[in-house]
Amino acid sequence: MTGPRAFRFWVSGRVQGVGFRWFVRRAALGLDLTGRVRNLPDGRVEVEAAGPPERLETFRQTLREGPPGARVTRLDELELSGVPAWDGFDIDR
């Protein structure tokens, strides 16, 4: 069994002003992941999430789909070198 991992995702497309951050938070909490999500000035959404690899894979698929009204055109990711000690899943403003 593999231990928890952490990733930073950048989601591009129509992802701001469509409830994307709230969608991400609900999905993460439903999978018992920790982390945070925020809008970036360039129109992308940045997501940092940590948890078991199989749940992160489900989360990755959820990010690609997005909520109704969103249109994800690109998903980039970077595995973080450690697993931050986040408590819950926050929406940064």
N, C-alpha and C positions, 0 to 999 in steps of 0.2 A: 504494500500500500504506500502510495506517495503522499508526502505531507502537503500542507497548504502552499499555494503559490500566489503571486500577485502580478497583476498586469496593469498597464496604462493603455487606454484605448482612445483614439481620436476618431470621432464620427463626423463625416462630411455629408452634405446634402441639405435638404430642407429639414433641419433639426432644431432650429430655434423658433420660439413662438408657437409651438405645436404641442406643448406638454411633454417634451422628450425627457427632461430631467426628472419629472415626477414619475414617468413611465419607467425610467431606469431605476429609480429608488425602489419602487414597488417590486420590480422584477428581482432586484438584488436581495431585498429583504425576504421575498418568497423563497429564495434559494439559500438563505442564511449566509449571505456574503457580507463582508464589511468593505467600506471604502467611501468614496465621494464622487460627486459629479458637478461639473460647472460649465457654463457657457464661455467660449473664448471670443475675444474681439473680432477674430477673422471669420466668425460664423459657424465654426465647428463646435462640437461638444466634447469635452475631455472627461473621461471616466477612469477612475482608479478603483480596482476591485481585488479582493483577496478571498481565498477559500480553497476548497478541494478542487483538484483539476477537472473532475467530471462535472461539477456544478459550474465551473468557469466556462466550460465548453458549451453548456446549455445557455449560459448568460451571453456568450459571444454570439450565438445564433439569434437570441432575442434582440441584441443590439442591431444586428443586420436587418431585422424585420421592422423594428420601430413601432410606434403607436400609429393609430389611424391619423391621417393628415401629415405624417412625416414621409420623407422619401430619402432613404439612406443610399448614397451613391458610392461611398467608400468607407472602409473600416481599416484603420491602421492600428498596430499594437506593438508594445514593447514589454517584455517580461522584466519586472523589477528584480534587482539583485537580492533583496530581502523581502520579508513580509512585514509591512508596517503594522503597528498595534492600533488599528482603527477600532473605534467603539461604535457599532451601528453603521448606518449608511447615510451620509449627509449630502445635502444640496448646498454647495457653496455659491454665494452670490457675489 
